[in-house]
Amino acid sequence: MSRVAKIVLAAWIALIVAFGGYLIYSSGSDGTPAIGGPFTLTDQDGKKVTEADFKGKPTLIYFGFTYCPDVCPTSLLLMQTAIEQLGKDAEKRVNMVLITVDPERDTPAVMKDYVGNFGPTIKGLTGTPDEIATAAKAYRVYYRKVEGKDGAPYLMDHSSIFYLLDQRGRFVKHFTHQSKAEDIAAAIKPLL
């Protein structure tokens, strides 16, 4: 392994350990990580929604954006595949939510068109930059705008984690786009 590869690997390990330590440090009184919290956003139909609108069912929440070239669609397809493994009508028993980190471009109409590609029940949420920042902070999501090169449109650099919440809106587990659909389905099944 080259010296540069070792440095990159060490940096990733340090980042993962730091994030894990942060989750433990910011845990709730019952020891679960303090992830999630109140937000007010706008869904793809232009309706204001809050975190309370998703209570009563397990919820998968992903932060991404519609202009994302690869990781976001992969994550949303993974979520949809996991839900399909739970059997008929599972889409009606689990909330699937995409919260944009690019409110400048991701209007309700853009979100509606985009989330329709990933199943009939996924909700696309947008809002003002301040509303998005509040939601992202509650879920410990990193994001920032990255200007495109040579006239290319900007992209959004962001953490690629989706969160499983129970019926009461409490954090259960997180996944990445590299997780397996069967593992996600297995984590959701006891919550149904």
ChimeraX commands (.cxc) that place a marker at each C-alpha (Angstrom):
marker #1 position 0.00,0.00,0.00 radius 0.5
marker #1 position 1.42,3.39,-0.97 radius 0.5
marker #1 position 2.12,6.11,1.58 radius 0.5
marker #1 position -0.67,8.29,0.19 radius 0.5
marker #1 position -3.16,5.41,0.39 radius 0.5
marker #1 position -2.16,4.78,4.00 radius 0.5
marker #1 position -2.68,8.46,4.85 radius 0.5
marker #1 position -6.11,8.50,3.18 radius 0.5
marker #1 position -7.10,5.27,4.95 radius 0.5
marker #1 position -5.92,6.67,8.30 radius 0.5
marker #1 position -7.91,9.86,7.71 radius 0.5
marker #1 position -11.08,7.87,6.95 radius 0.5
marker #1 position -10.62,5.72,10.04 radius 0.5
marker #1 position -10.09,8.83,12.17 radius 0.5
marker #1 position -13.24,10.40,10.70 radius 0.5
marker #1 position -15.33,7.29,11.41 radius 0.5
marker #1 position -14.00,7.04,14.97 radius 0.5
marker #1 position -14.65,10.76,15.54 radius 0.5
marker #1 position -18.20,10.46,14.20 radius 0.5
marker #1 position -18.85,7.42,16.40 radius 0.5
marker #1 position -17.48,9.29,19.41 radius 0.5
marker #1 position -19.65,12.26,18.60 radius 0.5
marker #1 position -22.74,10.02,18.43 radius 0.5
marker #1 position -21.90,8.50,21.80 radius 0.5
marker #1 position -21.16,11.91,23.32 radius 0.5
marker #1 position -24.42,13.36,21.99 radius 0.5
marker #1 position -26.55,10.39,23.01 radius 0.5
marker #1 position -29.92,10.67,24.64 radius 0.5
marker #1 position -30.55,9.66,28.24 radius 0.5
marker #1 position -31.31,6.09,27.13 radius 0.5
marker #1 position -27.94,5.77,25.35 radius 0.5
marker #1 position -29.28,6.07,21.80 radius 0.5
marker #1 position -27.63,8.68,19.60 radius 0.5
marker #1 position -29.39,12.05,19.61 radius 0.5
marker #1 position -30.18,12.04,15.90 radius 0.5
marker #1 position -33.31,13.64,14.53 radius 0.5
marker #1 position -35.53,16.37,15.77 radius 0.5
marker #1 position -38.08,18.97,14.81 radius 0.5
marker #1 position -38.26,20.40,11.30 radius 0.5
marker #1 position -40.77,22.19,9.10 radius 0.5
marker #1 position -40.33,21.64,5.37 radius 0.5
marker #1 position -42.40,21.65,2.18 radius 0.5
marker #1 position -43.31,18.41,0.40 radius 0.5
marker #1 position -43.41,17.81,-3.33 radius 0.5
marker #1 position -47.06,18.91,-3.43 radius 0.5
marker #1 position -46.32,22.27,-1.80 radius 0.5
marker #1 position -47.72,21.26,1.61 radius 0.5
marker #1 position -45.93,22.18,4.83 radius 0.5
marker #1 position -44.93,19.10,6.83 radius 0.5
marker #1 position -43.12,18.46,10.09 radius 0.5
marker #1 position -41.39,15.46,11.60 radius 0.5
marker #1 position -44.68,14.67,13.38 radius 0.5
marker #1 position -46.32,13.89,10.02 radius 0.5
marker #1 position -44.14,10.79,9.75 radius 0.5
marker #1 position -44.85,9.33,13.17 radius 0.5
marker #1 position -46.87,6.12,13.36 radius 0.5
marker #1 position -44.73,4.25,10.83 radius 0.5
marker #1 position -41.05,3.39,10.58 radius 0.5
marker #1 position -39.27,6.03,8.49 radius 0.5
marker #1 position -36.22,6.01,6.26 radius 0.5
marker #1 position -34.80,9.53,5.73 radius 0.5
marker #1 position -32.08,10.39,3.23 radius 0.5
marker #1 position -30.49,13.79,2.62 radius 0.5
marker #1 position -29.45,14.33,-1.01 radius 0.5
marker #1 position -30.34,16.36,-4.08 radius 0.5
marker #1 position -31.96,15.80,-7.45 radius 0.5
marker #1 position -28.93,16.81,-9.53 radius 0.5
marker #1 position -26.76,14.20,-7.77 radius 0.5
marker #1 position -25.06,12.12,-10.46 radius 0.5
marker #1 position -24.71,8.78,-8.66 radius 0.5
marker #1 position -24.83,8.28,-4.88 radius 0.5
marker #1 position -28.29,9.77,-4.28 radius 0.5
marker #1 position -30.11,7.68,-6.90 radius 0.5
marker #1 position -28.23,4.60,-5.70 radius 0.5
marker #1 position -29.35,5.25,-2.11 radius 0.5
marker #1 position -32.97,5.86,-3.07 radius 0.5
marker #1 position -33.07,2.69,-5.18 radius 0.5
marker #1 position -31.57,0.80,-2.27 radius 0.5
marker #1 position -34.28,2.11,0.06 radius 0.5
marker #1 position -36.99,1.12,-2.43 radius 0.5
marker #1 position -35.48,-2.35,-2.92 radius 0.5
marker #1 position -35.34,-2.91,0.84 radius 0.5
marker #1 position -39.00,-1.96,1.20 radius 0.5
marker #1 position -40.00,-4.27,-1.65 radius 0.5
marker #1 position -38.36,-7.16,0.22 radius 0.5
marker #1 position -40.82,-6.64,3.07 radius 0.5
marker #1 position -43.71,-7.86,0.95 radius 0.5
marker #1 position -46.88,-6.56,-0.61 radius 0.5
marker #1 position -48.08,-3.14,0.55 radius 0.5
marker #1 position -44.89,-2.53,2.54 radius 0.5
marker #1 position -44.57,0.87,0.83 radius 0.5
marker #1 position -47.75,1.89,2.65 radius 0.5
marker #1 position -46.35,0.79,6.03 radius 0.5
marker #1 position -42.96,2.57,5.84 radius 0.5
marker #1 position -42.27,6.26,5.22 radius 0.5
marker #1 position -39.52,6.95,2.70 radius 0.5
marker #1 position -38.27,10.53,2.70 radius 0.5
marker #1 position -35.74,12.49,0.63 radius 0.5
marker #1 position -34.76,15.84,2.13 radius 0.5
marker #1 position -32.85,18.02,-0.31 radius 0.5
marker #1 position -29.58,19.71,0.57 radius 0.5
marker #1 position -29.99,21.89,-2.56 radius 0.5
marker #1 position -33.08,24.05,-1.97 radius 0.5
marker #1 position -31.86,26.55,-4.57 radius 0.5
marker #1 position -32.70,24.13,-7.41 radius 0.5
marker #1 position -34.93,21.55,-5.73 radius 0.5
marker #1 position -38.33,23.22,-5.78 radius 0.5
marker #1 position -41.45,21.20,-4.89 radius 0.5
marker #1 position -42.13,20.63,-8.61 radius 0.5
marker #1 position -38.58,19.37,-9.23 radius 0.5
marker #1 position -38.80,17.12,-6.16 radius 0.5
marker #1 position -42.15,15.70,-7.31 radius 0.5
marker #1 position -40.77,14.79,-10.71 radius 0.5
marker #1 position -37.61,13.27,-9.21 radius 0.5
marker #1 position -39.06,11.16,-6.39 radius 0.5
marker #1 position -41.66,9.72,-8.76 radius 0.5
marker #1 position -38.80,7.73,-10.28 radius 0.5
marker #1 position -38.28,5.82,-7.03 radius 0.5
marker #1 position -41.75,4.65,-6.15 radius 0.5
marker #1 position -45.20,6.07,-5.58 radius 0.5
marker #1 position -44.94,6.70,-1.85 radius 0.5
marker #1 position -41.57,8.40,-1.38 radius 0.5
marker #1 position -41.84,11.98,-0.11 radius 0.5
marker #1 position -39.54,14.70,-1.39 radius 0.5
marker #1 position -39.01,17.58,1.02 radius 0.5
marker #1 position -37.52,21.00,0.37 radius 0.5
marker #1 position -37.61,24.38,2.06 radius 0.5
marker #1 position -35.74,27.58,2.60 radius 0.5
marker #1 position -31.99,27.37,3.15 radius 0.5
marker #1 position -32.58,27.98,6.88 radius 0.5
marker #1 position -35.23,25.24,7.10 radius 0.5
marker #1 position -32.91,22.77,5.35 radius 0.5
marker #1 position -30.04,23.77,7.65 radius 0.5
marker #1 position -32.24,23.12,10.71 radius 0.5
marker #1 position -33.20,19.63,9.49 radius 0.5
marker #1 position -29.62,18.80,8.48 radius 0.5
marker #1 position -28.31,19.90,11.87 radius 0.5
marker #1 position -30.85,17.70,13.67 radius 0.5
marker #1 position -29.64,14.67,11.70 radius 0.5
marker #1 position -25.94,15.60,11.87 radius 0.5
marker #1 position -25.78,15.91,8.06 radius 0.5
marker #1 position -22.83,17.62,6.41 radius 0.5
marker #1 position -23.37,19.46,3.11 radius 0.5
marker #1 position -21.87,22.30,1.12 radius 0.5
marker #1 position -22.04,23.74,-2.37 radius 0.5
marker #1 position -19.11,22.93,-4.68 radius 0.5
marker #1 position -18.71,25.12,-7.74 radius 0.5
marker #1 position -18.44,23.29,-11.05 radius 0.5
marker #1 position -15.31,23.49,-13.16 radius 0.5
marker #1 position -15.10,24.98,-16.64 radius 0.5
marker #1 position -18.70,26.22,-16.60 radius 0.5
marker #1 position -20.22,22.99,-15.30 radius 0.5
marker #1 position -23.14,23.36,-12.87 radius 0.5
marker #1 position -22.39,23.24,-9.17 radius 0.5
marker #1 position -22.77,20.05,-7.15 radius 0.5
marker #1 position -23.46,19.48,-3.48 radius 0.5
marker #1 position -20.91,17.68,-1.35 radius 0.5
marker #1 position -22.83,15.88,1.40 radius 0.5
marker #1 position -22.75,12.97,3.80 radius 0.5
marker #1 position -24.45,9.93,2.30 radius 0.5
marker #1 position -26.23,8.28,5.19 radius 0.5
marker #1 position -29.86,7.39,5.55 radius 0.5
marker #1 position -31.56,6.99,8.85 radius 0.5
marker #1 position -34.10,4.48,10.12 radius 0.5
marker #1 position -36.49,5.90,12.70 radius 0.5
marker #1 position -39.10,3.97,14.65 radius 0.5
marker #1 position -42.83,4.75,14.75 radius 0.5
marker #1 position -42.23,7.42,17.40 radius 0.5
marker #1 position -39.56,9.17,15.35 radius 0.5
marker #1 position -36.62,7.88,17.37 radius 0.5
marker #1 position -33.34,6.97,15.71 radius 0.5
marker #1 position -32.82,3.20,15.32 radius 0.5
marker #1 position -29.95,2.71,12.88 radius 0.5
marker #1 position -28.15,4.30,9.94 radius 0.5
marker #1 position -27.15,2.90,6.56 radius 0.5
marker #1 position -25.02,3.96,3.60 radius 0.5
marker #1 position -25.45,3.44,-0.14 radius 0.5
marker #1 position -23.13,0.43,0.29 radius 0.5
marker #1 position -25.49,-1.33,2.70 radius 0.5
marker #1 position -27.38,-4.42,1.56 radius 0.5
marker #1 position -31.12,-4.22,0.93 radius 0.5
marker #1 position -31.72,-7.40,2.95 radius 0.5
marker #1 position -29.96,-5.88,5.99 radius 0.5
marker #1 position -32.11,-2.75,5.77 radius 0.5
marker #1 position -35.27,-4.83,5.39 radius 0.5
marker #1 position -34.24,-6.95,8.40 radius 0.5
marker #1 position -33.83,-3.79,10.51 radius 0.5
marker #1 position -37.24,-2.46,9.48 radius 0.5
marker #1 position -39.19,-5.73,9.87 radius 0.5
marker #1 position -39.41,-5.71,13.70 radius 0.5
marker #1 position -40.77,-2.17,13.57 radius 0.5
marker #1 position -43.78,-3.10,11.43 radius 0.5
marker link #1:1,2 radius 0.2
marker link #1:2,3 radius 0.2
marker link #1:3,4 radius 0.2
marker link #1:4,5 radius 0.2
marker link #1:5,6 radius 0.2
marker link #1:6,7 radius 0.2
marker link #1:7,8 radius 0.2
marker link #1:8,9 radius 0.2
marker link #1:9,10 radius 0.2
marker link #1:10,11 radius 0.2
marker link #1:11,12 radius 0.2
marker link #1:12,13 radius 0.2
marker link #1:13,14 radius 0.2
marker link #1:14,15 radius 0.2
marker link #1:15,16 radius 0.2
marker link #1:16,17 radius 0.2
marker link #1:17,18 radius 0.2
marker link #1:18,19 radius 0.2
marker link #1:19,20 radius 0.2
marker link #1:20,21 radius 0.2
marker link #1:21,22 radius 0.2
marker link #1:22,23 radius 0.2
marker link #1:23,24 radius 0.2
marker link #1:24,25 radius 0.2
marker link #1:25,26 radius 0.2
marker link #1:26,27 radius 0.2
marker link #1:27,28 radius 0.2
marker link #1:28,29 radius 0.2
marker link #1:29,30 radius 0.2
marker link #1:30,31 radius 0.2
marker link #1:31,32 radius 0.2
marker link #1:32,33 radius 0.2
marker link #1:33,34 radius 0.2
marker link #1:34,35 radius 0.2
marker link #1:35,36 radius 0.2
marker link #1:36,37 radius 0.2
marker link #1:37,38 radius 0.2
marker link #1:38,39 radius 0.2
marker link #1:39,40 radius 0.2
marker link #1:40,41 radius 0.2
marker link #1:41,42 radius 0.2
marker link #1:42,43 radius 0.2
marker link #1:43,44 radius 0.2
marker link #1:44,45 radius 0.2
marker link #1:45,46 radius 0.2
marker link #1:46,47 radius 0.2
marker link #1:47,48 radius 0.2
marker link #1:48,49 radius 0.2
marker link #1:49,50 radius 0.2
marker link #1:50,51 radius 0.2
marker link #1:51,52 radius 0.2
marker link #1:52,53 radius 0.2
marker link #1:53,54 radius 0.2
marker link #1:54,55 radius 0.2
marker link #1:55,56 radius 0.2
marker link #1:56,57 radius 0.2
marker link #1:57,58 radius 0.2
marker link #1:58,59 radius 0.2
marker link #1:59,60 radius 0.2
marker link #1:60,61 radius 0.2
marker link #1:61,62 radius 0.2
marker link #1:62,63 radius 0.2
marker link #1:63,64 radius 0.2
marker link #1:64,65 radius 0.2
marker link #1:65,66 radius 0.2
marker link #1:66,67 radius 0.2
marker link #1:67,68 radius 0.2
marker link #1:68,69 radius 0.2
marker link #1:69,70 radius 0.2
marker link #1:70,71 radius 0.2
marker link #1:71,72 radius 0.2
marker link #1:72,73 radius 0.2
marker link #1:73,74 radius 0.2
marker link #1:74,75 radius 0.2
marker link #1:75,76 radius 0.2
marker link #1:76,77 radius 0.2
marker link #1:77,78 radius 0.2
marker link #1:78,79 radius 0.2
marker link #1:79,80 radius 0.2
marker link #1:80,81 radius 0.2
marker link #1:81,82 radius 0.2
marker link #1:82,83 radius 0.2
marker link #1:83,84 radius 0.2
marker link #1:84,85 radius 0.2
marker link #1:85,86 radius 0.2
marker link #1:86,87 radius 0.2
marker link #1:87,88 radius 0.2
marker link #1:88,89 radius 0.2
marker link #1:89,90 radius 0.2
marker link #1:90,91 radius 0.2
marker link #1:91,92 radius 0.2
marker link #1:92,93 radius 0.2
marker link #1:93,94 radius 0.2
marker link #1:94,95 radius 0.2
marker link #1:95,96 radius 0.2
marker link #1:96,97 radius 0.2
marker link #1:97,98 radius 0.2
marker link #1:98,99 radius 0.2
marker link #1:99,100 radius 0.2
marker link #1:100,101 radius 0.2
marker link #1:101,102 radius 0.2
marker link #1:102,103 radius 0.2
marker link #1:103,104 radius 0.2
marker link #1:104,105 radius 0.2
marker link #1:105,106 radius 0.2
marker link #1:106,107 radius 0.2
marker link #1:107,108 radius 0.2
marker link #1:108,109 radius 0.2
marker link #1:109,110 radius 0.2
marker link #1:110,111 radius 0.2
marker link #1:111,112 radius 0.2
marker link #1:112,113 radius 0.2
marker link #1:113,114 radius 0.2
marker link #1:114,115 radius 0.2
marker link #1:115,116 radius 0.2
marker link #1:116,117 radius 0.2
marker link #1:117,118 radius 0.2
marker link #1:118,119 radius 0.2
marker link #1:119,120 radius 0.2
marker link #1:120,121 radius 0.2
marker link #1:121,122 radius 0.2
marker link #1:122,123 radius 0.2
marker link #1:123,124 radius 0.2
marker link #1:124,125 radius 0.2
marker link #1:125,126 radius 0.2
marker link #1:126,127 radius 0.2
marker link #1:127,128 radius 0.2
marker link #1:128,129 radius 0.2
marker link #1:129,130 radius 0.2
marker link #1:130,131 radius 0.2
marker link #1:131,132 radius 0.2
marker link #1:132,133 radius 0.2
marker link #1:133,134 radius 0.2
marker link #1:134,135 radius 0.2
marker link #1:135,136 radius 0.2
marker link #1:136,137 radius 0.2
marker link #1:137,138 radius 0.2
marker link #1:138,139 radius 0.2
marker link #1:139,140 radius 0.2
marker link #1:140,141 radius 0.2
marker link #1:141,142 radius 0.2
marker link #1:142,143 radius 0.2
marker link #1:143,144 radius 0.2
marker link #1:144,145 radius 0.2
marker link #1:145,146 radius 0.2
marker link #1:146,147 radius 0.2
marker link #1:147,148 radius 0.2
marker link #1:148,149 radius 0.2
marker link #1:149,150 radius 0.2
marker link #1:150,151 radius 0.2
marker link #1:151,152 radius 0.2
marker link #1:152,153 radius 0.2
marker link #1:153,154 radius 0.2
marker link #1:154,155 radius 0.2
marker link #1:155,156 radius 0.2
marker link #1:156,157 radius 0.2
marker link #1:157,158 radius 0.2
marker link #1:158,159 radius 0.2
marker link #1:159,160 radius 0.2
marker link #1:160,161 radius 0.2
marker link #1:161,162 radius 0.2
marker link #1:162,163 radius 0.2
marker link #1:163,164 radius 0.2
marker link #1:164,165 radius 0.2
marker link #1:165,166 radius 0.2
marker link #1:166,167 radius 0.2
marker link #1:167,168 radius 0.2
marker link #1:168,169 radius 0.2
marker link #1:169,170 radius 0.2
marker link #1:170,171 radius 0.2
marker link #1:171,172 radius 0.2
marker link #1:172,173 radius 0.2
marker link #1:173,174 radius 0.2
marker link #1:174,175 radius 0.2
marker link #1:175,176 radius 0.2
marker link #1:176,177 radius 0.2
marker link #1:177,178 radius 0.2
marker link #1:178,179 radius 0.2
marker link #1:179,180 radius 0.2
marker link #1:180,181 radius 0.2
marker link #1:181,182 radius 0.2
marker link #1:182,183 radius 0.2
marker link #1:183,184 radius 0.2
marker link #1:184,185 radius 0.2
marker link #1:185,186 radius 0.2
marker link #1:186,187 radius 0.2
marker link #1:187,188 radius 0.2
marker link #1:188,189 radius 0.2
marker link #1:189,190 radius 0.2
marker link #1:190,191 radius 0.2
marker link #1:191,192 radius 0.2
view
